[in-house]
Amino acid sequence: MPTPPADQPETASADPAAGKSDENSQQNEEVTKLNDQLLEKNEELHALNDKYLRLAAEFDNYKRRVQRDQRDTIRFANEKLFKDLLPTLDNLERALQSGREQGRIEGLLEGVDLTYKHFLDTLQKMGIKQVSSVGEVFDPAQHQAMGQVESMTIPENVVVDEYQKGYFLHDRILRPAMVTVAKTKTEPGNGEGQESKEGVET
């Protein structure tokens, strides 16, 4: 048999098993990496879910507290008002007791008068004040005319009498004063101070 020439190179044979092993190893690494990323994302998801549940529970508790505070605020909104009015009630009780024990109407009237003044002081501290009426020009925003009286001495449209006091709450009218208003005397022979029967809107 003829022998091959000495200078002819030998052909290297490729190993397909080794190539496949490298490919599998690469795939395994990628799968491991993806699994690690998935685990990391799952942990983040659990952490976010726990945070959400805690926030939801805190918000629910906050909402219940706010609702309770609102109920308490509505229920006890007038607490200070009532507390400030209690001394007036005490004074009335003392005035009545003094009137019964002494049997004198003067003592009872004096006690009621002091109580009335104390009550007005309490209302003024809360922003309630009386509407000025008698001698003032009629103001439909503050006064409610119940009638008119003819007069030659009092200017027209001036309040001459007050049936019921009016009150302000700060700068808002709480209740208008019920008043009688003067008008110019037109017919001779009618006495001054004669009140008309019909109410007047001025």
C-alpha positions as CSV (number, residue, x, y, z in Angstrom):
1,M,0.0,0.0,0.0
2,P,1.2,3.4,-0.8
3,T,1.9,5.5,2.3
4,P,0.6,9.1,2.4
5,P,3.1,11.8,2.0
6,A,4.8,13.0,5.3
7,D,3.9,16.6,4.8
8,Q,0.1,16.1,4.4
9,P,-1.7,17.5,7.5
10,E,-4.0,15.3,9.5
11,T,-7.7,16.5,9.6
12,A,-8.9,17.2,13.2
13,S,-12.2,15.5,14.0
14,A,-14.9,17.8,15.7
15,D,-16.5,16.4,19.0
16,P,-20.3,17.1,18.7
17,A,-20.9,15.9,22.3
18,A,-18.6,18.7,23.7
19,G,-20.5,21.4,21.7
20,K,-23.8,20.2,22.9
21,S,-22.6,20.1,26.5
22,D,-21.5,23.8,26.3
23,E,-24.9,24.8,24.8
24,N,-26.7,22.9,27.6
25,S,-24.5,24.6,30.2
26,Q,-25.3,28.0,28.8
27,Q,-29.1,27.3,28.8
28,N,-28.9,26.0,32.4
29,E,-27.2,29.3,33.4
30,E,-29.8,31.3,31.7
31,V,-32.6,29.3,33.3
32,T,-30.9,29.7,36.7
33,K,-30.6,33.4,36.1
34,L,-34.3,33.7,35.1
35,N,-35.3,31.6,38.2
36,D,-33.3,33.9,40.4
37,Q,-35.0,37.0,38.8
38,L,-38.4,35.4,39.2
39,L,-37.8,34.7,42.9
40,E,-36.6,38.3,43.4
41,K,-39.7,39.7,41.7
42,N,-41.9,37.4,43.8
43,E,-40.2,38.7,46.9
44,E,-40.8,42.2,45.8
45,L,-44.4,41.4,45.0
46,H,-44.9,39.9,48.4
47,A,-43.3,42.9,50.1
48,L,-45.5,45.3,48.1
49,N,-48.6,43.3,48.8
50,D,-47.8,43.4,52.6
51,K,-47.2,47.1,52.4
52,Y,-50.5,47.6,50.6
53,L,-52.3,45.5,53.2
54,R,-50.8,47.5,56.0
55,L,-51.6,50.8,54.3
56,A,-55.2,49.6,53.7
57,A,-55.6,48.6,57.3
58,E,-54.1,51.9,58.5
59,F,-56.4,53.9,56.2
60,D,-59.4,51.9,57.4
61,N,-58.5,52.7,61.0
62,Y,-58.0,56.3,60.1
63,K,-61.4,56.5,58.5
64,R,-63.0,55.0,61.5
65,R,-61.3,57.5,63.8
66,V,-62.3,60.4,61.6
67,Q,-65.9,59.2,61.6
68,R,-65.9,58.8,65.4
69,D,-64.4,62.2,65.8
70,Q,-67.0,63.7,63.5
71,R,-69.8,62.0,65.5
72,D,-68.3,63.3,68.7
73,T,-67.9,66.8,67.3
74,I,-71.5,66.9,66.2
75,R,-72.7,65.4,69.5
76,F,-70.6,67.8,71.7
77,A,-70.6,70.8,69.4
78,N,-72.5,72.9,72.0
79,E,-70.6,71.7,75.0
80,K,-68.9,75.1,75.7
81,L,-72.2,76.9,75.2
82,F,-74.0,74.8,77.7
83,K,-71.2,75.0,80.1
84,D,-71.2,78.8,79.9
85,L,-75.0,78.8,80.4
86,L,-75.0,76.7,83.6
87,P,-74.0,79.6,85.9
88,T,-77.1,81.4,84.6
89,L,-79.2,78.4,85.6
90,D,-77.5,78.4,89.0
91,N,-78.4,82.1,89.4
92,L,-82.0,81.5,88.5
93,E,-82.2,78.8,91.1
94,R,-80.7,81.0,93.8
95,A,-83.0,83.8,92.9
96,L,-86.1,81.6,93.2
97,Q,-84.8,80.1,96.4
98,S,-84.2,83.5,97.9
99,G,-87.6,84.7,96.8
100,R,-89.3,81.7,98.5
101,E,-87.3,82.0,101.7
102,Q,-87.6,85.8,102.2
103,G,-91.1,86.0,100.8
104,R,-90.2,89.4,99.2
105,I,-90.9,90.0,95.5
106,E,-88.1,92.7,95.5
107,G,-85.5,90.1,96.3
108,L,-86.8,87.8,93.6
109,L,-86.8,90.6,91.0
110,E,-83.3,91.7,92.0
111,G,-82.0,88.1,91.6
112,V,-83.7,87.7,88.2
113,D,-82.3,91.0,87.0
114,L,-78.8,90.0,88.0
115,T,-79.3,86.7,86.2
116,Y,-80.6,88.5,83.1
117,K,-77.4,90.7,83.0
118,H,-75.2,87.7,83.5
119,F,-77.0,85.9,80.7
120,L,-76.5,88.8,78.4
121,D,-72.8,88.9,79.2
122,T,-72.5,85.2,78.5
123,L,-74.2,85.7,75.1
124,Q,-71.9,88.6,74.2
125,K,-68.8,86.5,74.9
126,M,-70.2,84.1,72.3
127,G,-70.7,86.9,69.7
128,I,-74.4,87.5,70.3
129,K,-75.5,91.1,70.7
130,Q,-78.8,93.0,70.7
131,V,-80.1,95.0,67.7
132,S,-80.4,98.7,68.4
133,S,-84.0,99.7,67.7
134,V,-85.8,102.5,69.5
135,G,-84.7,105.9,68.1
136,E,-82.9,104.3,65.2
137,V,-83.9,104.6,61.5
138,F,-85.9,101.6,60.4
139,D,-83.6,99.0,58.7
140,P,-85.4,96.1,57.0
141,A,-82.2,94.0,57.4
142,Q,-82.5,94.4,61.2
143,H,-86.1,95.3,62.0
144,Q,-89.5,93.8,61.3
145,A,-92.2,96.5,61.2
146,M,-95.4,95.4,63.1
147,G,-97.2,98.8,62.6
148,Q,-96.9,102.5,62.3
149,V,-97.8,105.4,64.5
150,E,-98.4,108.9,63.3
151,S,-96.3,111.6,65.0
152,M,-95.5,115.2,64.5
153,T,-92.4,115.1,66.7
154,I,-90.7,111.9,65.7
155,P,-89.2,111.8,62.2
156,E,-90.7,109.5,59.7
157,N,-89.3,106.0,59.4
158,V,-87.8,106.1,62.9
159,V,-88.5,103.2,65.3
160,V,-90.6,104.4,68.3
161,D,-91.3,101.1,70.1
162,E,-90.0,97.6,70.3
163,Y,-92.2,94.5,70.8
164,Q,-89.4,91.9,70.8
165,K,-85.7,92.4,70.8
166,G,-83.6,91.3,67.8
167,Y,-80.1,89.8,68.0
168,F,-76.9,89.5,65.9
169,L,-74.7,86.4,65.8
170,H,-71.4,88.2,65.0
171,D,-72.2,90.2,61.9
172,R,-75.2,88.0,60.9
173,I,-78.8,88.8,61.9
174,L,-80.0,86.0,64.2
175,R,-83.5,87.4,64.7
176,P,-84.9,90.8,63.6
177,A,-86.4,93.1,66.2
178,M,-90.2,93.5,66.0
179,V,-90.9,97.3,66.1
180,T,-93.3,100.1,65.5
181,V,-92.3,102.8,63.1
182,A,-93.2,106.5,63.0
183,K,-94.9,108.1,60.1
184,T,-95.8,111.7,59.4
185,K,-99.2,112.8,60.7
186,T,-101.3,113.7,57.7
187,E,-104.9,114.1,58.9
188,P,-105.7,116.8,61.5
189,G,-107.7,115.7,64.4
190,N,-106.1,112.2,64.8
191,G,-104.3,111.9,68.1
192,E,-100.6,111.3,68.2
193,G,-99.6,107.8,69.1
194,Q,-102.6,106.3,67.2
195,E,-101.3,103.0,65.9
196,S,-102.4,101.7,62.5
197,K,-103.9,98.2,62.5
198,E,-102.0,96.9,59.5
199,G,-98.4,95.9,59.5
200,V,-96.0,98.0,57.4
201,E,-93.2,97.2,55.1
202,T,-90.9,100.1,54.8
